[in-house]
Amino acid sequence: MKLRIGYVSRNLTMRPIKLTSGPALATAIVMVIAAGCASPASTPKDAIQPARSAFSGMPGRPLLILPAQYIGIITPAGQYELSMMNRDLLTLVDDELEDAFRKRGVGASWTFARAITAAAIRNGGLIQDPRELSAESIRRIQASDTPLPEPLGTQVRQLVALQEGRYVLIPIEMDVDNRPGRASAALRVMLVDSRSARVLWVDTIEAPAPTDLPVADLLTGFGFRRLSRAVATRFAHLVVAQ
């Protein structure tokens, strides 16, 4: 089901419907019709917040945030390409996500990319490097009851086994828009239940580049860090508002 800010698996959100009959059913139908005819203005603007619903209670639960996987670039000519030349910049995304969420008090229960990578390396190559997961096939996946494809599902379960937790956030792709006047970044993220290997929620977090950051600097270490910080701050605010 497509929501304003992402997709949520029906297993995560749907509640069982209790059937009724007779006068009670008629009353229920009238109430539903009345609710459907109500003016949208009567609903508070912030009543529906899909991101917070998907992460309900998550700040207090053990959660793994894996390393970011890909960088995509929109060239000044408007063409999209997946970049393999700038993958070393992805650690800046990891660092800024960790910093943004730690500032919101989740450091005690969440495990971030650097710690996960270090734990995997200590296993002497027995576990897939979390910076190079078999994630290309899910770059455009939506929330679904269909399990993650293999070997990615197994890779995620192995990484979770190294830490305490069940839920995994995968920053799939950081897209950088290099077009003049449109400088921005968009980070595609997904929340996965490691036990069932199902994607519970998917969203793209967008943020404009800082106004004083030249387009030519977006893919430099300095510029990309500032861009990553803008996206991470935006994402953290959606999950744990201050």
C-alpha positions in Angstrom: 0.0 0.0 0.0 1.6 3.3 -1.1 1.6 6.0 1.5 2.7 9.6 1.4 6.2 8.8 2.7 6.7 5.1 1.8 5.4 1.6 1.7 4.3 -0.5 4.7 3.8 -4.3 4.6 0.2 -5.2 5.3 1.5 -7.7 7.9 2.8 -4.8 9.9 -0.3 -2.5 9.7 -3.5 -4.4 9.1 -5.7 -5.4 12.0 -8.3 -8.2 12.0 -11.9 -7.0 11.2 -14.7 -8.2 13.5 -17.9 -8.9 11.7 -21.3 -7.9 13.2 -24.9 -8.1 12.2 -28.4 -6.6 12.5 -28.8 -3.1 14.0 -25.1 -3.0 15.0 -24.1 -3.6 11.4 -26.4 -0.8 10.1 -25.0 1.6 12.7 -21.5 0.7 11.7 -22.3 1.4 8.0 -23.8 4.8 8.8 -20.7 5.7 10.8 -18.3 4.6 8.0 -20.3 6.7 5.5 -20.3 9.7 7.8 -16.6 9.3 8.3 -16.0 9.1 4.5 -18.0 12.2 3.9 -16.2 14.3 6.6 -14.1 17.2 5.4 -10.4 16.4 5.2 -9.9 19.7 7.1 -11.3 18.0 10.2 -8.4 15.7 10.4 -5.3 17.1 12.1 -2.5 17.6 9.6 0.0 15.5 11.6 -2.5 12.7 12.3 -1.0 10.4 9.7 2.7 10.0 9.8 3.7 6.7 8.1 7.4 7.0 8.9 6.7 7.2 12.6 4.1 4.4 12.4 6.6 2.1 10.7 9.2 2.8 13.4 6.7 2.8 16.3 8.6 1.7 19.4 11.8 1.1 17.3 13.9 3.7 19.1 13.7 1.6 22.2 14.3 -1.8 20.4 17.6 -3.3 19.3 18.0 -2.3 15.6 20.9 -2.7 13.2 21.7 0.0 10.6 23.8 -1.6 8.0 26.3 0.2 5.7 25.0 2.2 2.7 25.3 0.1 -0.4 25.2 2.2 -3.6 25.7 5.7 -4.9 23.6 6.9 -7.9 24.3 10.2 -9.8 22.1 12.4 -11.9 24.5 14.2 -14.2 24.2 17.9 -15.2 22.7 16.6 -18.4 19.9 14.8 -16.5 21.1 11.3 -17.0 21.1 8.8 -14.2 24.0 6.4 -13.6 25.1 4.1 -10.8 28.5 5.1 -9.7 31.2 2.6 -8.8 33.9 5.2 -8.7 32.7 6.9 -5.5 31.8 4.0 -3.2 34.4 5.1 -0.7 32.1 8.1 0.0 29.5 5.7 1.4 31.2 5.6 4.8 30.3 9.3 5.2 26.6 8.3 4.9 27.1 5.7 7.6 28.9 8.2 9.9 26.3 10.9 9.5 23.4 8.4 10.1 25.1 7.2 13.3 25.7 10.8 14.5 22.2 12.0 13.7 20.5 9.1 15.5 22.9 9.1 18.5 22.0 12.7 19.1 18.4 11.5 19.5 19.3 9.1 22.2 19.1 5.7 20.4 22.8 4.8 20.8 22.2 2.4 23.7 19.9 0.1 21.7 20.9 0.6 18.0 24.0 -0.8 16.4 25.5 1.2 13.5 27.5 0.4 10.3 31.0 0.7 11.7 30.4 -1.7 14.6 28.6 -4.2 12.3 31.4 -4.1 9.8 34.1 -4.6 12.5 32.2 -7.6 13.9 31.9 -9.2 10.5 35.6 -8.6 9.8 36.5 -10.3 13.1 34.8 -13.4 11.8 37.6 -13.9 9.4 35.6 -13.8 6.2 33.0 -16.4 7.3 30.3 -13.7 7.0 29.7 -11.5 4.0 31.2 -8.0 4.3 28.2 -5.8 5.1 29.5 -3.1 2.9 29.1 -5.4 -0.2 25.8 -7.2 0.2 24.0 -8.9 -2.7 21.5 -6.0 -2.7 21.4 -4.9 -6.3 18.2 -6.9 -7.0 16.3 -5.0 -4.2 17.3 -1.5 -5.2 13.7 -0.8 -6.4 11.9 -3.3 -4.2 8.8 -2.3 -2.3 7.4 -3.5 1.1 6.1 -7.0 0.6 5.2 -10.3 2.1 7.7 -11.9 -0.3 11.0 -12.7 1.5 14.3 -11.1 0.4 16.0 -13.0 -2.4 19.0 -15.2 -1.6 21.8 -14.9 -0.8 20.8 -11.5 0.7 18.3 -13.0 3.2 21.0 -15.3 4.6 23.5 -12.5 4.7 21.2 -10.3 6.7 20.4 -13.1 9.2 24.1 -13.8 9.6 24.9 -10.2 10.4 22.0 -10.0 12.9 23.4 -13.2 14.6 26.5 -11.2 15.5 24.5 -8.5 17.3 21.4 -8.4 19.5 18.3 -7.5 17.5 15.7 -8.6 15.0 15.1 -5.5 12.8 17.5 -4.2 10.2 17.6 -0.9 8.4 19.4 -1.1 5.0 20.4 2.2 3.4 20.2 0.9 -0.2 21.2 3.8 -2.3 22.2 7.5 -2.0 21.3 9.4 -5.2 23.0 12.7 -5.8 21.5 15.2 -8.2 24.2 17.2 -9.8 22.0 19.4 -12.0 22.5 23.2 -11.5 19.6 24.6 -9.4 18.5 21.1 -8.3 21.5 20.1 -6.1 20.1 17.6 -3.6 20.3 14.0 -2.3 17.9 11.2 -1.9 18.6 8.2 0.4 16.5 5.1 -0.2 16.1 3.0 2.9 14.2 -0.1 3.9 13.3 -1.8 7.2 13.6 -5.6 7.2 12.4 -8.2 9.7 15.4 -10.5 9.8 13.4 -13.5 11.1 11.1 -13.6 8.1 13.5 -11.8 5.7 10.5 -9.6 4.7 10.7 -5.9 3.9 8.3 -4.1 6.3 8.8 -0.5 5.0 10.6 1.4 2.2 11.0 5.1 1.8 13.2 7.7 0.0 14.5 10.5 2.3 15.2 13.7 0.3 17.1 16.8 1.3 18.4 19.8 -0.7 22.1 20.5 -0.7 23.2 23.4 1.6 22.8 26.6 -0.2 26.5 27.5 0.1 27.7 24.2 -1.3 28.7 24.4 -5.0 27.4 21.7 -7.2 30.9 20.9 -8.3 31.7 19.9 -4.7 28.8 17.4 -4.1 31.0 14.4 -4.8 34.1 15.6 -2.9 34.7 14.3 0.6 33.7 17.7 2.2 30.7 18.3 0.0 29.3 14.7 0.2 29.6 14.7 4.0 27.5 17.9 4.2 25.0 16.4 1.8 24.9 13.2 3.8 24.4 15.2 7.0 21.4 17.0 5.6 19.8 13.7 4.6 20.6 11.9 7.9 19.3 14.8 9.9 16.0 14.8 7.9 15.7 11.0 8.4 16.4 11.1 12.1 13.8 13.9 12.6 11.2 11.8 10.9 11.9 8.8 13.1 12.7 10.5 16.4 11.4 14.0 16.4 12.9 16.5 18.9 
